[in-house]
């Protein structure tokens, strides 16, 4: 029997069982409901909690407060015992003691222990010694009680161990006495430590593993040997001049190479180390550590988890130390000897550690001066760029010098992204085996200027010594040589230099832009509440009388942006435009932006008649200012190498870019090599490998490059399959298939197109792959539902794997709702209750015109009768469509709007939007409202049992295998790899590294979703909705539905037509088109006005009559036939199911092998072939439907009839009984859905 028929039989029994229990299961949607007590959201923050979070002062305000300015600095440190000083009496404390740990472990719940904070001895120091620490989970809070004998100001240091977990950093909220002291304390980021895996050493001609190992160890490298005899070599722990030369002499590179000598970067792995973290600003606005004013007596310090677990060894309150200036640093060195004699070249592509998995070596062939440079192959010769641009990210290198003395650190770099601006790095130095308090000892930034090292904008590569851009008394740019202790004086001395992304001297400007943006946004919102989004330019609103403070503030913010017109005033203070010009040394496009915004604010603030006509311009400029802020917060820097050499060296500075003739030779060589290089085999490790596939995608260039890198560094080396990846236009697939020149695999095909192509035999079904069931488990039911369709024999086939799964969620402005006293809505009734309050403030709610959300939240279906007709003429269909229309006609919800802009300005504090598209937009264009909004699961409809059904409709983009592929196995391997957990996780993390938090990827892989760079609270919201999705099957003719439902909506919206009457008028047309398309593809259809239930009952009646007239009919069957006919007449679902089972009982007696038909699941068992029914069916149809090796073309050639036609072409008793039973079951199942 066909595999879907037994499943349908089981489904019918389940439906009947549920029906008798007064419940209904939706088979086409992965739906769920949430508990009424908790509502449809995983957030239950009260208005008071939201107000407290939003009203927290900034750090700059905190240091000016009375409690801070009247408190003196501490003189001694206080150490908090992280285990003994826990305040176990506090509610909400997630700590459990040893007894509770034992109880959970003994009760078989050892896996639950890590849901709580608890004592741990699992984590060790660098020497492998056990360390007693406190494990804290990714959420929940832990509080400590500390007693102070006097009020004092402290810096706070946490010694932590970032437990191996996801690729994202650890995030915590810090509170003092249950309150966040300032807003920045809500966003503490503790970095993880990442190192490069040892690379497999590839033996050269004449080398043996033993000789190579001995040679490498002789120059100081660490080499390991695995069970297969392969050698693995790690990046040197400490570089020195001799080691650099030894590696160069041997041509040794710490990268694996493929068959064409292209370098392949090694994977980065987490390497947790005990780290001292000073609480500091994660946004980079402030270069110094936070200072906290703690009052005399008992203080409660709390760390609240937001992302990733953490082990804590100690917490220390330490006195604030001033970092010396460079002049003071030199003075403190005293008369140290200067015997500097080492030159150490640190190649940037060999970091000893980084703070992020995505800071890794990359190739740059733009200049011949890069080290190394080779146009004939891929050489990983740089590090950083857009992957190293977020405040707090670091790279570090270890080195030693032989002679003690003053050394220059010279960087070969390029910063060609931020036009007319510079980027900053903070230099931290950590000495090893150097006595504290002596010259050459470092434990952080060596001097104040090192916190703001500057790298200027240029289209070309440059070199620079350490500088912050300031000039000395001679008018020249100051450079900062540093003193290092050499091995000649201390054989064990070596150093770690860490370059940390910081805003540096740009921090003050960026912070002030943020403040101005907040003020201007508030001014705009104040005006909006009076005029609405579209003010009447002829109306006199009396702004100066109604809101004089708003007009004054616009003038104030104008002068903060550009105050050049007051340059001659005695108390002149330069505006941001002037300050930015001075800092950058040139006037850039960003300066012009600030000046234009300042002019507009001045015009509107000084002439109220200009406000209505310029309100839209002001909204646009708010967006422009937000974009400037977003750009200024990124600090991309690409490094080639760092050269450490004596400060008094007579050698010239290295060249930043190649000379004229060298550059010409480089470009010409690169041009000719572009015709020779085999880009498709990059990453292949087998010279004899002949496996290759062609993959197309229609994404952006950034996405294409990331996928290419993942292929080269993961897929091809591990599978031996070469991939020809091509970036194509979106509409290229169809003509390529028609011309027979399509790809083997296509990425990102929309769900509707998947079925459209599949039904025309343009795609290959994948459900016959041996591991399909295992792969399918990566996705939820809603994702797979839309990629499958029954063929003409009613066998379900799947034609793709989900790549992305998008769905809507609710975005809310917490600050606006709190200001208006509105709770976060959980139901549509809550939404409607908020409408009058918002409209009184000239605000609106943004919804989509997708009535399907309401349909599925009412437990309805878009299609009826297995896709043979539309379900919009049902009670639930009509009520859902009418409800959606009423929102726009009766409640005046806007039909068209710019969601991101209106949400940003506060005009729409509640919006239903795509969860990643909207989120990404806000992260880029609305940085000024960061922390003032959140996204939550959809509002829902309260059910009879009190629960809330808040399903969202998902849509899919899929990876498909195109007909004509020669190597199906390799194509399948690629599809599995690309949609798998690791690749999807790496892809998203790469994109976030390049584009920032605005590059969240809506992966369909449910396991990869957990590993994406969401915060714990964001992930909880996303998973709550991800696990509560519905999907609409893609049946033939589905394309027509959107067209006519939109017509019906516009009739109601524009012409005041009745929504129900309007949609009903289009139902016959929609059903007619569905029938036409099903006929085109030889699928079963219904007559106009017919339902599947009525059709099946008529067919069953005819079959029963035929059975009674059959020569094999026995009088013993009469009672069963009578019951069956009675059930048909009564259309009783229970009676139909019971009568069908009795018919099958007769069939089993008549055809003993029928049992194998019922149990067959394509498991290789062929006993079903001996069934009388199956023999007759195969004879009627011309082939075995269970033979999955048959292609559609082969079936077409053999076919005598379709399965749904076979019932009417036979007199075989077994076949008649089978179809009669099946049709009665079908009718019962259909009736249960009406």
N, C-alpha and C positions, 0 to 999 in steps of 0.2 A: 504493500500500500504506500501511497505517497506519504512522505514524512509529515506533511502539514495536516493530513486528514486525521491521523490519530491524535495529533495535538489539538485539532479543532474539536474532536470528540471529547477529549479530556476537558477542554475549555468550556464546552457546553455543559458538562456535568458540574464543573465548578460554578458556572453561572447559575445553574439551577439551584445548587446548594446555597449559594449566596442569596439568591432570590427568596428562597424559603426562610432565610435568616434576615429578611428585610434589608439586604445590603446589595450593592451593585459594584462590580469591579470594571474599571475602564481598561479595555485591552489595548487601546492605541496610545495610551499616555502613561508615562512614568510619573504618576501623580502621588501626592501626599498631602496630609493635613497637619497642622500644628496644633498643639494643645491650647485650649482656650485660655487656660490660666496664664500661659506665657505669651500668648498672642502670636502674631505672624512674624515677629522680629526676634532676633537674639539680643536685642538691646532693651533694657528696661530702666534706663537712666531717667531719673526724675528731672523736672524743670530746674529744681534747686541745684542738682548736681551739674547740669549743663551750664547753668549760669556761673557757678563757681569755676568751672573749667575755662569758660570763655572770658571771664572777667579778671583772670590772673594778670598781674602787671608784668611788664617785660623786665629783663635783667637790668637794663639801663635805668629803669624807674626804681627798681629794687635798691640799687646802690646809692640812690639819692634819698631814700626813705629815712625817716627818723630812726627806726630800729637799727639801720645799718650805720648811719653817720654818727650815732651816739655811742656805738659799741667799739671798744678798743680791739687791737689785734692780739691774738693768743701768742704766748711765748713758749708753750710746751705742747707736745702732741699727746693725744689721747687715743689709746688703742681699744677698739670695741671687739670683744670676744664674740665672734659671729654665732657661736653655739650657746655659750653661757648667758649672753646678754639678750637673747630673744625674748620679746614680750609675748609670752604664750597666752596671756589673759585676754588679748584683743580679739574681737569678733572679726571674722574675715581673714585671720592669719592662716596661711596654708601650711604651716609647719606641723609635722608629726614627729613624736619622739621615738626612741628606739623600740619601746614596747609596742607602739602602733605599727611600726615597720615589721616587727616579728609577727604580729597578729595577721597582717595582710599577707605576709609570705607564707605563714603556716596555713592560711585559709585558701591557698591556691591563687592569690591575687598579687603575686610578686610584680606583675607587670603594671599594677596600679600604683606602686610605690613612687614612681617618678612623676606622678601627677601632683605630688606634694613636695614641699621643702623638707629635707631630712639630712641627718648627719651622714657623711660619706667618707670613705677612705680609699675610693677607687682611683683617685687622680694623684699622679706622682710628679716629683720635681724632675729636673733635667738629668739627675743622677739615678733616677728610678726609685727614689725613696718615697714611701707612702706618706701622704699629707692628709691630715684631718681637716675636713672642710664642710661647708654647708652647700648641699645641692639645692638649687631653686629652679622650679619649672618655668615654662614659657609664659604662664599666666598665674594669677594669684599674687598675693603680697606677703612680705615678711617684714616685721617691725622689730627694732632694737631699742632698748631703753638705755640712755646715757645720762649720767649725773654730772653737772658742771658746777664747780665751786664759784664761778663768776662768769658773767656774760663775756663773750669773746667772738672774734671773727676767725674762721678756719677755712682752709681748703680741705676737701675730702678726697681720700684716696681709697680705692677698692682694689684689692689684689684678687684677681679672678682667673678662672680657667674656662675658656669657651668650649663647652662640651660639644663633641662632634655631633653635627646634626645637619640641618639644611644649609644651603649656600648663603643665606641671608645673615646679616649681622645681628647681634644681640641688642634688644631694645628694652629700656626700663624707664619707669616714671619714679622720680624722687620726691618724697614728701617729708615735711617737718611738722610734727604735731598734727598729722592728718590733713595738712594743706600743702598744695604745691606752692613753694615760695615765690616763684615767678614762672612765666609761661615756658621758658626754655627748658626748665627742669622736667617738663613732660616728655621731652624727646632726647633722652640720653642714648647714645649709640656706642656700644662696646664692640670693637672689631674682633674678628676672628683672625687667626694666623694661617696663611696658606703657603705651602712650599711646592716646588716642582718635583714630581716623581723622578727617581733615577732613570736615566735613559739606557736602553740596551746598546751595548758597545758592539759595533759591527767590525768584525775582524778584517784586516787588510791582507793582501797577498803576502804569503810567507809567515803570517802570524799564527800562533796557536793561542788557545785561551790562557794557558799558563804563562807564556812569554808576554802576552799583552797585559795580563793582570800584574805581573811583576814590574813591567815598565811603567804602568799607570800609577802603581803604588809608590814607585821610586820617586815620583815627582810630587807626592803628597796627596794623591786623590784617593777617595774611598771607593773601593770596588767590591761588589758582592757577586756571588756565583749561585745560580739556581740549580735545581735538580737536573735540568737538561743540559747543564754546562754553559748556559748563556751568561755573559758578563753584563753587569749593570753598574753604571758609573754616575755618581751624583755630582751636582754642581759643587765646586769646592766650598768647604765651610768658611775658609778664610783665604782671600786672594793676597798675593804679594808679587813683587816685581819678577822674581825668579819663576814663579808658577805661571804667570801670564806669558812669559817668554817660552817656557817649556811647552805650553799648550799651542802657542803660535808655531813653534818649530815643528811640532808633530801634526799641525793642521787639525788639531783636535777641536771639535765642536760638540756641545752638549745637546745634540738633537739627533733623533733617528732620521735616516734618509730613505726615500723610496727608490724604486728601480731606476728613476731618471735623476737621482741625486738631489731631489727637492727635500728641504728640511721639513720635518713634521714636529710640531711642538709636543712636549710631554704634557700629560694631564696634571692639573693642580690638585693637591689633596690637603685637607685640613690637618694641621699639625699643632694642636693646642699646646700652649705654653702658659706658665703663670706670668701674668702681666699686671703691672701697676697702672691703674686708670685713674687719672684726676678727673673729677666731674667737670665737664666743660661743654661748651656750646657745639652741638652736632651740626648746626647750619653753617658754622664758620664765621659768623658775624663778629665774634669776640676771639681774639687771639690768645688771651690769658685764661687760666683756669677760673672756674667760678669760685667766689668767696661767699661763705654763708655766715650770717650773724645768728649765733645761738645764745639764748638767754640762760641766765643762772637758774639752776634747779634741774628738774627732770625734763628731758627732751626725748621725743619719740621719733626716730628716723625710720622711714619706710621705703622699701624698694618694691615697686609693683611691676610684674612681668607683662610685657607687651609682645615679645617675640624671642623665641629660642631659649633653651635652658642655660644655666650658668652655675658654676661652682665658685664659691667665695671662700677665700682663706682668711682674709682680714679686712677690716674697715678702720681707717685711721683718720682722725681729725688732726690736721697738721698746721703749724704756723705758716702764714703766707710769706713766701720768699720772693724778694725782688730779683728779677733777672738783670744782671749788669749790662750796661751798654758796651759796645765794642771797645770804646776807649777805656772803660773800667776793666774790661776783660784783659786788655793788653797790660794795663797797670798791675793787675793782680798776678799776671804771669811772672812779673819781676824780671830778673836778669837770667832767664833760662838760656842755655846754650842752643845755638842754631846749627845743627849738623845735618840738616835735611839733605838727603842724597838719593831718595827713592822716587821712581816714577811708576805709578800703578795705574793701569788702564782698566777700569771696570766697565765691561760691556753691559749696557742697560738690559739686554735680553737675558742676563743671568742674575736675577734678583735672588737673594738668600731667603727673602720672605716678602709676602704682600698681604694686604688686608682684604683682598677680594679675589675670588676665583677667576674673575674676568679681566684682571690685570695680568696680561700674559704677553709673550713675545709676538711681534707682528713683522711683516715684511714691508720695507719701504725702498723702492727703487728710483725715487725721485732725484737722487743726487749721487754722483760718483764719489763724493767725499764721505759718504756713510761707511761705517765700519761694521762688518765687511760689506762689500758691494759686488754683486754678480748678476748680470742680466740674463744669464743662460739658465738659471734655475731659481727656485724659491729659497731665499736666505732670510731666516728670522733674525733681523738685525736691529730692531727697535722695540721699545716698550712704551705703553701709555696711550697718549692721544685721548680720544673721547672715552676710552675705557678707564681713564685715570683722571677724573675731573670733579668728583664729588668731595665736598669738604670732609676731612677725616681719613680719607683713603691714603694709604702709604705704600711705599716700596723701600726696601732696605738692602744694604750691601755690607759685607764684612771684609775688612782688609787689614793689613799690617804694613808698616814701613820699617826700614832698617835703621835709619838715622833719625834721632829726635830733632825736631825743629818745626819751623813754620812752613805750612804747605797750602798751596792754592787748590781749590776744587773747581775744575773747569768742566762745564757741561756743554755737550754738543746737542742742541735741541731745535725744535721747531714749534712755533705757536702761530698757526695761520688760520685759526677759526674765529677768534673774537676780534672783529675788525676794530682797529684803533684802540684796543685795550691791552693791558698786560695781564698775565696770570701770576699767581703767587704760590710759593711753597715754603713751608716751615722746615728748617733743618734741625733735626734732633740727633745728638751724638751720644753713644753709650760706650764707655770704655770698659775693657775687660782686663782684669788682673792688674789694674793700676790703683794705687792706694788713694782712697778718698781724701780730698783736701790738698792733694799735690797737683803740680802743674801737669796738664794732660788728662786729668780725671774729668769725665763728663757723665751727666745723668739727665739729659734732656737738651733743650736749646742752650748753646754755649753763651749766647749773648742776645740782647733784645732784637737787634737787627736781623738775626737769623730766623726770626719768626715771620718775616715778611720779605723773603727773597723774591726778586722780580725777574720775569722772563717776558720780554717785549714781543709785540706782534710783528710778524714779518712773513711774507710769502715764501721766503727762503730759509734754509737752515742757517743757524747762527751758533756762535760759541760765546760763553760768558763765564767770568769768574763769579764768586758769590757776591751779590750786590742787592741792596734794597732800593736802588735808584737814586739815593741821595747823593749830593755832591759835597766835596770837601772844600776847605778854604781856598784851594787852588782852582776851584771851579770844575774839577774833573769828577767823574763818577767814582764813588768810593767802592773799593773791593775789600774783602775780609779774609785774609789768610788765617789759618787755624794751626794751633800747636798740637802735634802728636808725639807721643813717646814711642821711640823706635826700639826694635829688638836688640840693638847694640847695647842699650842701657837696661832693658827689661825684656828678656827673651820670650816671656809669655804674653806680652802686651799686644792687644789688637783692638780694633774699633768696629762698631756698627754705626753706619750713617743711615738715617731714616729721613726720607723726603715725604712730607705730609702735605696733602692738598689743604690750602687755607685761602680765605679771601684776603688775608693780610691787610694792607692799607686800603684795599677796596671795601673792607668790611663795614667801615663807618658809612661809606657812601651807599652801599646796598641796604644797610639797615635804615638809613634815612629815607631812601626811596620807598622802602616798605611802609614806613610811618606815613609818608606823604600819600601813598596809594590808599592806605586805609582811611585817611582823612578825606581825600577826594571822593572815595567810594561812599562814605557816609554822607557827604554833601549831595552827591547825586541821588542817594536814596531819600534824603529829606525832600529834595525837589520833586522826585517821582511821586511821593506820597501826596503831594499837593496837586500836581499837574497830570499824573498818569504818564504812561510811556509815550503818548503822542499828544503833546501839549498844543493848544490852540495859539498860534503865533499872534493872533489879533486880540487875545484876551489879556487883560491886565491882572496879574495874579497878586500884585502887591508883595513881592518877595522881600523888599527891604523892611516892610512892616511885619510880615508873618515870620520871616526867618532871617533876621539881621545877622545872627551869629554865623549862619551858613555862608553868607556873602563875604563876611569878614574873613572867614577861614579860607575861602578860595583865594583871596588876595594874599594871605599869609603863605599858603602853599605855593602860590605863583612865585613869590620872592624866594622861597626856599629852593625852588627849582632853578631860577635864573634871576639874579639880583644885579645884573650888569648895569642897569640904568641908574642904580644908586651908587655907582663906584666912587663918585666924588664926595659922597656924604661922609661925615666925620666918623659915624658909627657903622660904616659899611662892613657887612659880612658877606663873603662870596657865596653864591648859590651853588647848587650841585653841578650845573653846567660848567661854571668857571673852575670849580675844584677838579672835576674830571678832566678838563682840558689840561690843567696844570700837572696833574698826576701822570697822565698818559703822554704828555709832551706834544700832543697834537689834537686838533679838533676833529672828532669822528662823527659818523652819522648818528651815533647815540646822543652826542651833545646837541645836535640839531633837533632830535626828537624831544629832549627835555625842554629846549627853548620854545618849541611850538606848543607844547602842553602848557608851559608857563604863560605864554601869550593868550591862550584861550581862557585860562582861569582868570587872568587879569581882566580880560574883556567882560566876562560874565560877572565877576565880582564887583566891578565898578559901574556896570550899566545893566540894570535888571531887565531891560527890554531885550537884551541879547540872550537871555537865558532860554526862552522857549525855542528860538531859532537854532540854538547851538547845543541843545541838550543831547541830541543824537551824536553830534561830534564829540561831546564830552564822554559819552559812553565808549565811543571808538578809541579815544585817547586813553581811557582807563585800561582798555585792553592792550594798547601799545605800551603803556607804562609797565603793565604786568609782564609783557614779553621781554622788555628790557631787563626787568628784575630777574626773570627766569634765566636769561642769557648770562647776566652778570654773576649769577650764583654758580655757574659751571666754570671750571678752571682747567681746560684740557691742555696737556703738555706732552709732547712726544720726545722721548729721550733716545739718543743713539749710544752715547757713552759718557762716563764721568772720568776725567783725567785728574789724578792726584799727583802733583809734582811740586818740587821746592818753590817757595814763593819768590826766591831770588834767582830763579832760573833765567839764563840768558837766551834760552830758546824763544822763538817767536810763538805767538798764540797759534794753535792749530787753525786751519782754514774752516770757516763755517760751511762754505759751499765750494764746489770744484771750480778750478780755473777754466778759462774759456775753452781751450783745446781739449782738456780732460772731459768737460761737459759735452762737447760736440761728439767726441768719440763714444761717450757713454750713451748718448741718445741714438746715434747711428747704429751702434751695436745692439741696443735694445730693440730698435725697429726691425732689424733683420732676424733677431732671435725670436721675435713674436711669430714669425712664420714657421719656426722650427720646433718650438717648445710644444710638447704634448700635454695640453692642459687637462685633457679628459682622464689620463692615467695617473694624475697626481694622487699620491697616497697609496698607490698600488705597491705591494711588497714582493710580488711574484712576477718574475720576468716572463714566465710562460703562461701567465694568467690570460685567458681569452674571454673572460666574462665582462660584459659591459652593458649598460642600459642608458637610455636617453630620458632625462627628466626635464619637464617644462614647468615653469611657474610664472605667474603674472603678478608678482609682488614688486616692491620697491628695490632699489639697488642695495640698500643697507641689508634688507632681509636676505636677498640673494647671496650677498657676500658672506653673511653669517652661516647660511646653509652650506655654502661651498666649503668654508673652513671646517665645519663639522664633518662633512663628507671626507675631506682630505685627512683629518686627524682622528677620525673614529670609524666611520663606516667602511671605507675602502681598505684601510690597513687590517681590519678585523674580519672582513669577508672576502677580500680579494676581488671585489666587483668594482670595476671602474665606472664612474658616473659622468656622463656628459650633461651638465646642468645648463639649461638655457633660459634666459630671461626673455619672455615674449609678451606681446600685447594681449590684453584680456580676451579679445575676440578671435584669437588665432586658432584655437583648437578645432572649431567646426570645419573651416575650410581645409585644415591640414588632414583631418580624418577623411573628408570627401575626396581629397587628392591622394590618399594613401601614404602620406608623409608625416603622420603624427608621431608623437613620442611613445615611449613604453609606459611611462608613468606621468601623470599630471597632478600637480598640487593645487589645492584651493578651489576645486570645482563645487559650485553651489548645489544645494540639495535637490532643487528642482531640475537642474541640468543633469545631475547624475541619473535620475530616472528617465529623463527625455533621451539621453544618449543610450542608456542601457536597453530601453525597450526597442531601440532601433539597432540593437546588436553592435553598438559602437564601443561598448565596454565589456570587460570579461568579469563574470561573477567569481567571487572569491570564497564562497561558502563551502566549496569542495576541498579547500586546503586542509591538510591533516590537523593543523594547529589553530584552525579558525576559531573554535570555541574558546581556546585559551586566550587568543588575541582579543576576541570580542569582550572578554571580561574587563578589559581596560576602560570600557566606556559604559555609560548608563543606558538604560533602555530607550530613553527619548532620543539619544544620539543615533542608535542603530536603526530605530524604527523607520526613519525617513530615507534610509539608504537601501531598503529592501522593497521588493514588489513580487507578487505572485505572477508566474508565467501563465500561459494559456491553459496549462495542465494543473493550475492552482498549486504549484510548488513554489515556496518562498525562496528567492535568491537575493543575495546581497552583492552590491556592486562597488563598494568603497569602504574605506576606513575613515572614521571622523578625524579631522585635523583640528578644526576649531568648533566650538559650540558657544554661540552667543545667545544671550537672553536679557530681558529687561529687569531692572531693579529700581527701587525708589531712592532718589537722591534728595536729601533734606538739608536745608540751612539751619543748623541748630541755633545759631545766634539770633536769626530772625524769628524763629518759632518761639524761642525763650523770651525774646523781647515782647512778643505779642501774647504770651501766656498760653501757647498752644502745645499740647502734648504731641509726640510723634504719632501719626496715624497708623493704625494697624488693620483697619477695615475700610471699605469704600464708604461706609456710613460715617466713619471718622473724617474721611476726605471731604465729604459733603458738608459736614458740620463745620469744617474750617473755612469753607468758601466765603461766608458772610464776613468773617473777621478779616480775611485777606483782602477781599474786594473793598472793604471800607478804607483800606490803606493803599488802594490802587494797585494791589498785587494780585497775582493769578497762580494757577496750578497748571503745570504742563503735562498733558497726557497724549498718548498716541490714539489713532483712530482704529486700533486693532480690537475688534469686537471679540476675537477668539479668546482673549484673556478671560472675559466674562463668561463665555461659553464653557470653557474648560473648568473654570472655578465653580460653575454650576453643575459640574460633572457631566457636561454634554460632549458631543462629538461633532466635528465639522461635516464628516461624511457619514452616510448611512449605508447599510447593506454592502459591506466590504468594498466601498468606493464606487458602487454602481449608481448612486444618486447622492444629491446634497441633502444635508440635514437641517437646512435653515428654515424649513416650513414646519418644524416641530415646535412644541411649546417652549422648550428651553432655548432653541435656536432663535425664535422670534423675540423672546424676552431679553436675551443677551444683546441682540442687535439693537433693539429699541432702547435698552439701558445706555448703551454706548452713545447712541445718537442724542439722547436726552441730556447727557453731560454737556454737549456742545450747543444744543439748541435752548434748553431750559436753564442751564447753569452758566452759560456763556463762557465755557472754556475755550481758549484760543485754538484755532485750527492750524495755523502756521506760526512759527516763531523760531528764533535762534536760541536753542536750549542753553548752550554753554554761556552765552552772553547774559541772558536774563537771569540765569542762576547765579552767575558771578556778581551781578549788580544787586541781587536781592529781589528783583521784580517777580521772580518765580522761586519762592523758597522750597517748593515741592515739585519735583519733576520725575516722570517715569522715563528712564532712558537705558540704552544698552550699557551693560555693566562695565565693559572695558572701554568702549568708545567714549562714553561720557566721562568716565574716570580719567582716562588718558588726556582728554581735552582739558579738564580742570587742573590736572597736575602741571600742564604746560602753561596754560593761559590764565589761570586763576590762583597763582601762588599766594596772592595777598589774602585769600580767605582760607589758607591752609589751617586745619584744625577747627574751622568753624562749620564744617559740613561732614556728613557721613553718608554712606549708602547702605541700604537695608533691604531685606526681602520685600517683595511686593505686598501692598495691601490686599486683603482677601475678602471673601464672603463667608459670613458666619453660617455654619451648617446646623441642622436640627439637633445634633448632639452637643452643640456648643463649641465645637472646634472651628478653626478658621482654615478654609481652603484658599491658599495663596499661591497656587501654581503660576509659573511663568512659561510662556511659549518659547521654545528654543529653536534656533536655526543652525544649520550645519554647513561647513565647507569640508570637502572630503578629498582624500588621496585616492585616485582611481588607476586601474590598469587598463590601458587602451587596447582595443582589438588590433591584432597584427603583431603584438609583441612576440619576439622569438624566444627569449629566455624568461619564461614566466616565473621560474624559481627565484632568479635574481631580482626580478621586479617585486616579487612578494617579500623577499628579504628586505628590500629597501622600504617598502610600505610599512612593514612591521617596525623596522628601526626608526623611521621618521616619526611615526605616531606613538612610539614607545615612551615610557616614562623618562628615561635618561636624556634622549634627544630633545624632547619637548621642554624639559626643565632647563637643559643647557641653552637651547635656543632663546628662551625667554630671558634667562639671566644675561645672555650676551646682548640682547636687544636693550635691556634695561641699562646695561653698562654703557652702551653707545648713546642712547637717547634719554636716559634717566628714568624716573618712576613712571613717565608717561608712555612707556612701551610695554605695558602689561599685555600679555597674549592670552586670548580666551581659549586655552587648550581644552580639547575634549577628553583628554586622558585624565581620568579621575585620580590616578595615583600621582601624576605629574603636578596636578593642581595643588596638592599639599606641599610641594617642594618649590613653588614659585615664590618670588620675593614679596609676598603680602605680609603685612603685620598680622599678629595673632588675631586681633579684633577684626581686621578686614577679611582674613581667611574664614573666620567663623561666619561672617555675614554671607560671603560668597558660597560657602559650602551649604549653608542653610537653604539657599535658593537652588544651588546646583543639584541638591538631592530632592528637589521638589519642582520638577520640570514636566511639562507636557510637550508633545510633538504632534504635528499633523501629518499623517501619511501622505506620500506623494503618489496619488493615483492619476492615471491618464485623464487629461482634461482639467486638472486642478488649476492650470494657469488662468482659466477663464473666470474663476471665482473672484479673485481680487478686483478684476475689472468691473464686474457687475455689482459687487458689494460697495465699491467706491461710487458707482453711479447712484445706488440707492441712498448712500449716505449724503451725497451732494444734493440729491432731491430733497431730503429732509432738512439739510443745513441751509441751502439757498432758497428753496421753494416752499418751505414749511410743509412738505408732504408728510403723511403719516409714515413713520419708519417701517412698521409691520406691513402695511399695504405696499410700500415701495419695494421692499425686498421680496415679498411674495410675487410681485409682478415679474421678477427676473428668475425665479426658481425654475419654471419650465424651460427657459432658454438655457440655463446652466445645465440642467439635466440632459437636455437634448445634445449639448456639446460633449458632455461626459460620455453619453451613449455613442456618439459619432466617433470619438477617439478610441473607445473600447472596441468598436466594430473594426476600426482601422487596424488594430493590433490583435484581432481575433480573440478578444476576451469576452467573457460572458456578459450579457447586458439585460436590462429590464425594459419592458414596454412603458410608454408614457402612462403615468398614473399607477404603475405597478410597483409593489414592494417585493423585496426578496422573500419575505414571509409568505405573501400571497402566491408568489411564483412557486416556491418550494412546496406549499400545501397542495397546489394544483398538480405539480409533478408527482408528488407522493400519492395523491388520489389515483392518478392514471396508472402508476406502477402497481398499486394494490389491486386495481381492476385487472391488470395484466397478469398478476400473480394468480388471481383466482381462476383465470382462464388457462393457465399454463398446464401442460401435460403432467408436470411433476407436482402439481398441487395436491395436498392431502387434506382430508377433512379435519385433521388435527390442528390445522392452521386457522380454522374458521374463527375461533374465539379471539385470537391475536389480531386477525384482520379486522374483526368487528370493533375491537377496542381502539385500534389505530384509526379507523374511519371516524369513530366517535370523537377521538381527541382532535382530529383534523377539523371536524365540524365545530367543536367548541373552541378551537384555537387555545386549548389549555396547555400551557408550557410544561407543567408537570406530567400531564397525561401523554403529551407527545414524546417526552424523554423516556418515560417508562415503556410506552408502546414500541419505540425504536429499539430499546434494549431487548425486548421480547423477540422482535424480528431478527436481531442479531443472534439471539439464542437459537432460533430455527436455523439460521445460516451456519452456525458452528456445528450443529448436528449434521446438516447436509454436506458441509465442506470442512472436514476436520483440520485441514491445513490453513484455514482462514485465520486461526489464532496467530500464525506467523506474519500474516498481513497486518494485523492489529498492532503487533509488538515491533514490527520492523522499524529500524531507525538508521538505515544506511550504515550498519555496523559490519557489513561483509557477509552476514548470514543470508543465504539465498533460499531458505526453506519456503519462503512465501511464494516462490515460483511454482510450487506444486499445488497451490490452491486452485480449485476449479474456477473461482471468481477471477483470480489474477490471470490465469491462462486465457480466459475468455476476453478479459479487458485488453491484454496485450495483443490478442488477435484482432480485436476491434480497432485499436489505436495504431498498430503497426510497429510498436517498439515498447521497451520496458521503461516506464517512467522513472524507475529507481536507478537506472543506469546513468550515473552522473558524468560518465566519460563522454556521453553523446553531446556534441555541440548543437547549437540551435539550427545550424545549417543541415546537420545530419538528421535531426528530428524532423525538420521540414520535408526532407526528401523521403523519409520513411512514413510520415504521418498519413493515416487514413481518416482519422477524426480527432477532435479534441476530447479531453476527459469529460467536460460538461455536456458533450453531445452523445457520449457512449450509452447512457441510460435508455435512449430511445431507439437504439439500433440492435438490440439483442432480445432473445427469448430465453436466455440461460437463467434458470431459477436463482442461482447463487448471486448473479450480478443484479437481478431485479431486487432481491432482498437487500443487498448491500446499499443500493442507491435509495431505496425506499426508507431504510433506517437513517441513512445519512441526511436525506432531505428533510426528514421530520426533525432531526437534531438541529439542522440549519435553521429551520423555521422557528423552533423553540428559542434558539439563541437570538435570532433576529427580533422576535416578539418581545424578548426581555429588554431590548434596548429602546423600544418605541415609547 
